[in-house]
Amino acid sequence: MEDIIKDRISKNLKYFRKLKGLTQEKLAEKIEVSPMYISYLERSSKIPSLVILFKIANALDIDPGLLIQDDDSKNMEINKLLGIISGLDKSTIKFLSEMIIAFIKFNNSKPVS
């Protein structure tokens, strides 16, 4: 089970770090660890403590749960969206939410061909 968790953290950490435009060095600096430690995490060589996991999530401005989510394709797409919008201001998130709801209602009202 530990290997599964390491792999999830590795994949998600690398994805969200790159999504936020951070290098391993910059992320390491933000959470006060060595860049080598971030490299170990991204290669599934180590598993972070709970404190470090929360520091990483905070530095990436994401929910800590996103770092341990499985890679089910639907979940990953949702996680990508959460990662993208997490740094936006509240009014922009509200606007996007309303747009998504309108889009879904519009698509559900179309006749099936």
C-alpha positions as CSV (number, residue, x, y, z in Angstrom):
1,M,0.0,0.0,0.0
2,E,2.9,2.4,0.8
3,D,4.2,2.0,-2.8
4,I,0.7,3.0,-4.1
5,I,0.7,6.1,-2.0
6,K,4.2,7.0,-3.0
7,D,3.3,6.6,-6.7
8,R,0.2,8.8,-6.3
9,I,2.1,11.5,-4.5
10,S,4.9,11.4,-7.0
11,K,2.6,11.7,-10.0
12,N,0.3,14.4,-8.5
13,L,3.2,16.4,-7.0
14,K,5.0,16.6,-10.3
15,Y,1.8,17.4,-12.2
16,F,0.7,20.3,-9.8
17,R,4.2,21.6,-9.4
18,K,4.6,22.0,-13.1
19,L,1.0,23.3,-13.4
20,K,1.9,26.1,-11.0
21,G,5.1,26.8,-12.9
22,L,7.5,25.9,-10.1
23,T,10.8,24.2,-10.3
24,Q,11.8,21.6,-7.8
25,E,14.2,24.2,-6.4
26,K,11.5,26.9,-5.9
27,L,9.1,24.4,-4.3
28,A,11.8,23.2,-2.0
29,E,12.6,26.7,-1.0
30,K,9.0,27.5,-0.3
31,I,8.6,24.5,2.1
32,E,12.1,24.6,3.5
33,V,13.5,21.3,2.3
34,S,16.2,20.4,-0.1
35,P,15.6,20.2,-3.9
36,M,16.9,16.6,-3.6
37,Y,14.0,15.8,-1.3
38,I,11.5,17.0,-3.8
39,S,13.3,14.9,-6.4
40,Y,13.0,11.9,-4.1
41,L,9.3,12.5,-3.7
42,E,8.7,12.9,-7.5
43,R,10.6,9.6,-8.1
44,S,8.6,7.7,-5.5
45,S,11.8,7.1,-3.5
46,K,10.4,8.7,-0.3
47,I,7.0,9.3,1.3
48,P,6.5,12.8,2.9
49,S,5.3,13.2,6.5
50,L,1.9,14.6,7.0
51,V,3.4,18.0,7.9
52,I,5.4,18.1,4.7
53,L,2.4,17.0,2.6
54,F,0.4,19.9,4.0
55,K,3.3,22.3,3.4
56,I,3.5,21.1,-0.2
57,A,-0.2,21.6,-0.7
58,N,-0.1,25.0,0.8
59,A,2.8,26.0,-1.4
60,L,1.0,24.8,-4.5
61,D,-2.3,26.4,-3.3
62,I,-4.2,23.1,-3.6
63,D,-6.1,20.8,-1.2
64,P,-3.8,18.2,0.3
65,G,-6.1,15.5,-0.8
66,L,-5.2,16.2,-4.4
67,L,-1.7,15.0,-3.7
68,I,-2.9,11.5,-2.8
69,Q,-5.9,11.1,-5.2
70,D,-5.8,8.0,-7.4
71,D,-5.3,8.5,-11.1
72,D,-8.8,7.5,-12.2
73,S,-9.2,9.5,-15.4
74,K,-12.4,11.3,-14.3
75,N,-10.8,12.2,-11.0
76,M,-7.6,13.4,-12.7
77,E,-9.6,15.7,-14.9
78,I,-11.4,17.1,-12.0
79,N,-8.2,17.5,-10.1
80,K,-6.6,19.3,-13.0
81,L,-9.5,21.8,-12.9
82,L,-9.2,22.2,-9.2
83,G,-5.5,22.9,-9.5
84,I,-6.0,25.4,-12.2
85,I,-8.7,27.4,-10.5
86,S,-7.4,27.1,-6.9
87,G,-5.3,30.2,-7.2
88,L,-8.0,32.4,-8.6
89,D,-10.0,35.0,-6.6
90,K,-13.4,34.2,-5.3
91,S,-15.4,36.3,-7.8
92,T,-13.6,34.6,-10.8
93,I,-14.3,31.1,-9.3
94,K,-18.0,32.1,-8.9
95,F,-18.1,33.3,-12.5
96,L,-16.5,30.1,-13.8
97,S,-18.9,28.0,-11.6
98,E,-21.9,29.8,-13.1
99,M,-20.5,29.4,-16.7
100,I,-20.0,25.6,-16.1
101,I,-23.6,25.3,-14.7
102,A,-25.0,27.1,-17.7
103,F,-22.9,25.0,-20.1
104,I,-24.1,21.8,-18.5
105,K,-27.8,22.9,-18.6
106,F,-27.4,23.9,-22.3
107,N,-25.8,20.6,-23.2
108,N,-28.5,18.6,-21.4
109,S,-31.2,20.5,-23.2
110,K,-29.9,19.6,-26.7
111,P,-31.8,16.9,-28.6
112,V,-29.8,13.7,-29.0
113,S,-29.0,13.0,-32.6
